[in-house]
Structures are given as C-alpha cells and as structure tokens.
C-alpha cells in the first residue's frame, strides 16, 4: 500500500524529509537484517524501538500509529488502594499486549555508557555468545559463527540490527510478532503549504505523515513528522522443526569409494546411514564401514582454528558439537568411514569433505583396520605430537625436583590453545610449517622460566636458558649434544627464517641438521621427534640425578 495524501504532498520537500523512502523499504517478511532499535546521539528528534506482541495484540498495536509499548522495560513497586504491594517487572504490559524485547537503558550517572538489553529468552534460544562490541553470535551445527545481533555506532547514531531469519524463527517458536515503532521529525526552513496530512495503513503497518509549524521559532519554523509501526512476522515453520534454533537441511552427497577396474570410472555411494548395509542388514548397498579417502588438506580449515577444533591421529572434534573418527593411510590420505560421514559430520561440512574426496590409494589405515574391523588390541605407530606433549611434561616435572620451582611460566590462554593445536601437517607448504615451528619453539623454549633454570647446578646466573641447561648437563658428565642440540636447532630455525626474514643461515641450519632434503612438512615432524627425544633425555638425566641424591 502507498501513502495516501488527504492534504498536501511530499513535492518540494528535501529528500531526507520525505516519508516514501522509509515506507518503501518496509518488509514484514525480511530475510536479511531487521533494525530493532535506533537511537540518535546528537539530539535529533528521531528514534526506532520494538516490542513483542501476540497475534491478537497486533490489532491493538496497529489501531494507533503512536508508540504503544506501555511500561515494558522498567520495573517498579507501589502500594495499591487496599495496602497491597504491587510489583511490575517491566517484562510485560497486559493493557498494551506488549512484551519486552530490546532497549537502550540510560543510567542516572551521565558518564556511564547506556546498557543494551535484549530479552533473555532470545539469547538463550540460540545459546548466543557475546562479542566485545556488544553484538552477539551463535554456533550453527557445524560449529561456525553465525551473526545474530550487530551494533552499529557512529558519532550521531546507534543502531541494533538482528539477523532476520533467526529473529523470525524465534518469533515462530514464541508464537509472537515483533512490532517495530518509528518516529522521525525533520525540521524545515519553511512551513509546508498546504499542510501535509497522509496515512499508510495495511494489515501489517500503520503510519501517518503530517506537517506543522513551531510558533516563535526564528530558524527552521516548519517540520514534517513520520510516525507509525510495522510488523515483523514469524517464519511459517512446523512446530516440530522449532525445537532446534536453526534449520537443519540434511543433504547426503555421494562419495567416491572405489574405481571400476574395467572403465576407470569412480564408483560412488551415498553416505546416508539408513541407506547403507551393516553387519545386521544387507540392503544391497556399500557397507557402513567402507573407507573413504581425502587429501590431507581437508583438515586445514580445522587446523587453522585450534580454539574451536581439536585434531589428533584418530579423531576430529568441534567443541562439544560434533566429532568424527579419522585415520591416515600410508599415502597420507585422510580416511573416514562412509557411514560416519553421514552420521557424524554436520550436513554443511559434507560438501567441504566432498571437494577433497580421492579414489582409494594405498590401502586402509592399518591401525584403524586392526582395531575397528579385526577387533585387535593394536598400539599402532607412535604419534610424534603426543610423544612431544608427554616429553614436555616429564621434562618439567623432573627438573622441578632439582630447582624446587616449576621451570615453565604459566600459560597465556591463547598460547596454550595454539600449542595444544599443533597437528600433523595438512600440506607441504612452508607457511604452515613456519607457523607450527614458531608455536613449537614458543611452547618448549620461550616459556622456560630463565630465573628458575639458572638455579640448576653449574648454570651461569646471567646466561640464557639453553646455555644454562647445557652447563648443567656437563656437570653431570653427559654429552650435551643429544639433549640441547635439538633445542638449539629449534631455536635456530625460529630465529633464522620463521620469526625473522630468512637469511643464509636458514639453509645452513637445515644442512647441519640433515633436513635440507626433506619437504617442509617432513622437516616439522623430524624437528618434533628430535625435540621430544631431547626433552626425554633431559628428564632422564634429572631423574637419575635425583635418585642419586636421594640415595
């Protein structure tokens, strides 16, 4: 519906004073963003707010274009006529059929920043997570951030926008409708003649647009005002689908599971668990435990976010949301079971994995095959990163018995997340190896407390950590090369080419360590193995020294 002028028109008005621009943009079923609050910070006479109502309450809301959220947003207590205490919690106003949704609450102290408040059930429904700027996001089934509430601030305006589809899903779950109220006054140099009187009325909005004059005003004596409300309607979603805060659209792509020997064409199969055969049901389809293979860089997107994903030799885990069993075969392909791709991977992730799908090559992961298929107790190959973590802990514990203090400084949370996120390389790119070596050096060497290390027998109280360790090893009559040589190598790689521009010393360091013929990913694994061995050697020396002292 368009604005109906009973008197006057918008002709001759400045563009920003006309009503049509705002009204033409209104949509009761938006799919992008909905502005639910707009406050002006420069004393302009304009604003936008919103509240919740029921289907029955929309008639009351649209009966009058003036704001009608009643007393929601403020609490109070009073004594009624018979002496009974009445308390109003500010969450509902029965007369206006209004429920609190959002507000910018000012405080009595002018220096205190106003508080942005949203009804808790909206945030709880999505298990929303706050951002430092006042916005909110939530995690979808795949564990990825989805913007929910954004705050836009300038020197003159503050706006709160909410993602439209989640908002309308919440409205459907609550069986509510959002009433958005708008009021804007624009001052004019001249009083419109004839005066403007117009209305825009439909089943989902009611606006009035009129003009007037301000007696005695020497500057800008005229004005136009656009006042009204419009509705944001809930999604048309079945109640059974609203138990989950975001829609689930399960899609089961077909993965390559073999190659036809006669034609050379890939053999594909759905990953939908209910369509696959198992040990109890032969559906004439591939078995649930059919191995499927992927290039190892399928894991790169997860390895780059250690605060969200954990990768080890047997499993990929995303927070507490999902996890999938994985392995690696001798061709360094990532292996997963066909049925697990459909059962354990969130639907949005399956298309990602599909793009890295490879034909079988190199046979199954022997460890997984023995454990999962043959049911054998099988240790499998040593995990270098697990060995490193164990060695670091042993090293820390054994040397603390000598120094009397912990030899590592307490972790910074971000650094610990990065160190815990060390992973088997997902590519042979130098950049990934550089990042991992930097993290490894920080966690193993840089976090050493030099003041404590200098307490070791034979250590120079003014020397560096590795020099102090080497001096201590020499006092025990041991060769320092196996114990401190790998630490110097790690420090050298960090200093000559990872943390600083690469110099000629970088290549010389690789040559001395016998790493120059290896690809960057293999270099990293070798450095991890050498570092773990060095820490274990130092731990062994400390343990033997402690036992002699106790004897």
N, C-alpha and C positions, 0 to 999 in steps of 0.2 A: 504494500500500500504506500502511496506517496502522500506528502504533506498537503493538506487541503487548506487553502487560504480563504478565510471568511472575510478578511480585510487586509489590505496591503500586500506586499510581496517582498522577495529577497533581492529583487533587482536594485542595483545601486549600492548594495551592502558590500563591504570588504569580504574577500573570500573566506577569511577565518571567522567571520561573524555569521555566515550562513548556516542553516540547520541541515541542509541536504547532505553535506559531506559526512556528517556523523551518522545520519539516518540511513544513508545508502549502504554504509558498511556493516550495519547490524545484521546478525545471523543467529537465529535461535538454535541452530544445529551446527556449530562450528567444528572444525577438525584440526585447527592449528593451535592458537592460543586465545585465551579469554582474559581480558583485563578485568580484575575483580575489585581493584582499588586504585584510585588516582588522587594523590594529594598534591596541591600546589604549595611550594615553599617560598613564594615571592608575593603573597597576599593577593594574587589574582582570585577572582570570585568564580571558582570552578572546582568541581570535585566529582568523584565517582566512588560508589560503595556498593556492597551487595549483601544479601542475606538469603537464607534458605526458607522455603515455604512448601506447603503441600499442594497437591493438585487443587484441592478445594480452596486453598488460600490464594491462588492466583487471581481469582475473581476480586477478592478484596484488594490485592496489590494493584491491579490494573484499573480499579474503579477511580482512582485519583492519581494524577501524574506526580503529585508531591511525594516526597520521601516518607515511607511508612514502615520503618523497621522497628518503631517503638522504642522500648528501653533495652533491647539486646545490646550487650557489650559493656554494661556497667551494673555493678551489684549494689545492694543497699538493704538496710533493715529499718523498720519503723513499727510503731505500735498502732494497731487499729482502734476503732471506737470502743471495743469491749476490753481493751487492755491486752489483747493477744499480740505476741511478737510475730511480725511478718518479715520474712527474708526473701529477697528477689535475687536469684543467682546470675541474672544477666544473660542466661543462655537461651531463654525463650520469652516470647511475649504473646500470650494467647489471644489478646484482642486483635492484634495485627497479624496473627498466624505467622509469626516470624521466629526464625531460629538463627542464632549467631553463626557467622561463617568466617568473617575476616574484619580486622580493623587495625588502624594505626593509632595506638593509645599514647597520648601525650602524658607527661608527668608534671607534677607541680614544680619541680626544680627545672628552670629553663635550660640549664646546662646539660641535662640528662637527655640522651637521644631517645625519641619515642620508640615504643616497642611494637613490633609487628606480630600480631597474634592471629592464628588460624584455629579453627575448631579442631580439637584433638582427634576426633574420630576420622577426619580426612587424612591426617598424617599417619594415624595408626593403621588405617586400612591398607596403606601402601608400605607400611614399615619404613617410612621416609627417613632419610638421613640428612642432617643439616649441613649447609655449606657456610664458609666463613663470611660470605657476603649477605647472609640472611636467607638465601634461597634453599631449596630442598630438592633432593633427587631420590629415586628408588632403584632397586636392582631388579631387572627382569629375570626370567627363568634361566637365562644363560649367564647371569651374574654380571651383566653390563649395566652401566649407569644410564638411567633414563631421567631426563629433566622433568621435574614436576612443578616446582614453583620458582620463578625467577624474579629478581628485584632489579628494577631499572631506576637508577638515581642520576639526576643532574643537579645543577645548582638551583634550578627552579621547579623541578618536578620529581615525584616519587611514584612509580607505578609497580603494582604487583600483578604479574601475569601467571596464569595456571595453564598447563598443557590441557587442551580442550578434551581430548578423548579420555584421559584418566579422570578428569573432572566429571564428565558426563557419565562415566562408568560408576563413579562414586554416587552420583545423583540417582542412578538406576538402583544401586544397591540399597540406598537410603530411602528410596521412593520419595524423592524430593525434587524440587525445581529451584533453580537459582534465579533470584530477582536482582537485576543489576540496575542501580539507580544513578541517574546522571543529572547534573545541574551545572550550567555554564552561563555566565553573564559576561557580555562583551560591551565595553564602553565605546561610545561613538562621539565623534565631533559634532554631529548633527542629529536631531531627533527625527526619526523616520516619519514621513508624512505620505499617505495616511499611516496611522499606527498599524502595526502588524498584529494579526490575531489568526493563528493557524493551529491545526491539530493533525496528528498522525496516530490513528487508532486501528489496531487489529487484534486478533486473538492472542498475540504474543508480545504486544507492546502498546504503550500509551505515552505519547509525547505532546507537549504543547510548545508553541513558539510564539512569543509576543514581544512587543517593544514598549518603551516608555521613556519618561524623562525624569531627571533628577532636579527638582526645584532648587535654585540658588547655586547650582554648580557652574562655575565660570569656565571650566575646562571639561570637555567630554560630558556634556549635559544629557546625552541620549544613551540608550542601551537597548540591546536585544537579549532575550533570555531563552535558552532551550532547556526545558525541564521535562523529565519523564523517567520511564522504566521500560526495560525489556527483559524477556525471559531467556534463560539457557535451559534447554530441555534435556532430559536424560537420554542415554542410548536405549534403543529398542533391543534389549538383550534378555534372553531367557533367564529366569531366576536361578536355574541350575548352573549357569555359567558365571554367576556373580560371586561364587564362593572364593574365587581367585581374583586378586586385584588387577590382573592384566590378562588379556585374551590369550588363549592357547590354540594355536593353529598347527596341529601336528602334521608334519609332512615327512614322508619316508622315502628319500631318494634311493635310486638303485646304484649299488657299488660294484665295482669290478672285483670278482672273486677268483677268476681263472682266465685262461686263454684257450680258445678252441684250437686244438693241435692241427686240425685239418685246414681251417680257414685263417687262423691267426687273429681272429676277431675276439674281442673281450667277451667273457661270459659275465653277465651282471645279475644281481638279485636285489630285491627289496630288503630293507633292514627291519621291517615291521615285525616285532617279535611274534605276534599272534599268527603270522603267515609262515613262519619258519618251522621246520621239523626239529624235534628234540629226541631225547632218549625214550620218551614215552609216547610220542605221536609222530608218525611218518606221514607228512602231508604232501609228499612228492616234491618238496622244495628243499633248498640247501639247509644244512643243519645250523642251529643257533650258534654253535661254536666254530663255524667256518672262519678261519683267519682272513682278515682284510688288511692290506698294506698301504702305507702312506709315506711320502717323502718326509724326512725328519723335520723339515721346516714347517710342517703343520703345527708344531709346538711353539713356534717362535712368538706368536701373539700372546701365548700364555707365559712364556719365559720372561717376556718384557714387563710383566706386571706381577712381581713376586708378592706384593701385598694382597693380591687377590687370588692368585693361583699357586698351587704347590705341585711340583713335578718331581717324581723320583723314578726309580727304574721300573716300578710296577704299576704306578697309578698317577693319573692327573686329577687334581681336586680343585674345585672352585668354592672357596669359603665353606659354608655348610649347605650349599645349594645342590651341588651335583659332583659326581666323580665317576671316572671310567677306568677300568683296568687296561693297562697297555704293556707292551714289551718292545724289544728291538731285536731283529734277527741279525745274522752275520753280515748282511748287506747294509746294515744300519738303517733299515726301513722300520718305521713305527708300525707295530702290529696291534690290532684290536679285533675283538670277536664281532661277527656280523650282527648278532642279536643285541650285543651291548650297545652298538651304535644307535639302535632304535630305542632301547630301554633306558640307557644311562645318559646319553647325550641329549641336551635340550634341543628341541627342533631347530632353533635359529643357528645352532652350531653345526648341524649336519651338512649344510651347504658348504661351510668352510672346509670341513674334512673332505667332502667330495672333490673339491678342487685340487687336493693333494693326493688323491687316490692313485695307486700304481698297481699294475699287474703283479702277481706273486713272483718273487725273485729271491733266491737264497734260502728257501725253506722256512719253517716256523721258528720262532724263538724257542730254543731248546729248553730253557728254564721253565717257561710257561707250559710247554708241551708236556714235560715230565710231571709238573705239579698238577696242572688242570686236567689233562687228558689221561695220563697214566696213573695219576694219584700217588706219585712217588714223593718221598721226602728228599728234596734236592736243594743244596745250598746255592748252586749257580755261581757265576763269576763274581769276583769282588767288585763292589761299587766304589769307584775311587772317591767320590764325594762323601759317601758315608764313612769311608775309612778316614778321610780328612777330618770330618767332624769329631770322630772318636779320638783321633790322634791329638787334636787341639785340646780336647777336654782332659786327656791323660797328661799332656804336657803341662797344662795349667794346674792340675791337681798335684802332680808330683813336685813341681818346682815350688809351689806354695808351701810345701812341708819344709823346704830349706829356708826360704826367705821369711816365712811367718806371715806373709801377706799375699793376697791374690795378685798374680802377675799381670792380669788383664784389667784394664779400666772398665767400668760398667758400660754396657752397650748404649749407644743412642738408638732409639727405636727404629729410625729409618735405616741406619747402617746395619742393624741386626736383620731387618727384613731383607735387605739386599744380600747379606752374607748367607742367610738361610735359603735364598733364592738361587744360589749357584746351581748350575744344571749342566747336564751333558749337552754339548754344543748342538744347536739346531741347524748350523750351517758351517761352512769353512771360511766365512767372511772374517777379515781381520778385525773389523769393528766389534763384532760380538766377542771375539777373543780378548781384545783390548779391555772391553768393559768388565769381563769376568776376571782378568788378571788384576785390574785395579781394585776390584772388590775383594779378591783373594788377599792381595797384599795389605789392604786396609785391615781386614779381619784378623790376619795372622801376625803381622808385624806392627802396623801403626797403632793398634790398640794395646800393645805391650806397655806396661807402666814402667818407664825407664828408671824412676826412683826406686822401685822395688827390685828391678833386675840388677841394679848397682849394688844391692845387698849380697849378691852371690859371692862366694869366696873367690878371690883373685881378680874381681872386677874393678876397673878404674872408676872411682866415684864421679868422674867427669866425662866418661866415654859414652858412645852410642850403644843401643840395645844389643845389636848383633855382635859388636866388639866385646861387650861385657859377657855375653853368652860364650863366645869363643875363648875368652880368658879363663872363664870358669871350667870349660871342658879341658883346657890344657892343664889346669891344676889337678884334674883327676887322672892325668896321664893318658888321655884319649886323643885320638886324631880328630881335630875339629871339622875336617872336610865333610864327612858324611852327615854331620849334624847342623853345621852352619852354612856349608856351601850352597845347598838348595835355597836357604833363606836369602843369601846374597844374590843368587840367581833371580829369585822372585823380585827382590828389591831393584836389581839392575834392569830387569825387563820393564818394571814400572817407571823407573827414572829415565831410561834412555829412549823410550818410544811409546809409552802408554799415557803417562801423566804429562809428558812434555813433547815438543816436536822431535821426531825421530832424527837421531844423529848416526854417525858412522859406528858409534859404539853399540847400537842396537844389533846390527848384523854380527859384530864381533862377539857380542854376548850370546847370540844364538849359536854361532860356530863353536865357541868354547864349551857350550852345554850339549852339543850334538843335536840341536833342534833345527838347524838350518835346512835340513832336507825334508822336514815334516810340514804338512799343511797347518794353518793356524789352529784349527780345532784339535788336531792331534798334539800340537805343541802345548795347548792348555791342559789336556788330560795328562800329558807327561809331567808338566810342572806340578799339577795337583798330586800326582803319585810321589814325586820327589819330595814335595813339601810335607806330605803325610809321613813319609819314611823319616825325614829329618826330625819332625816333632816327636815321633815314637822313639827315635834314638836318644834325643834329649830326655824324654820321660824315663827311658830305661836307665840312663846314667844317673838321673836324680833318684830313682827308686833304689838302685844299687848303693848309692852314696848314703841314703837314709838308713838302709838296712845295716850297713857297716857302722854307722854312727850309733844305732840302737844296740848293736851287738857290743 
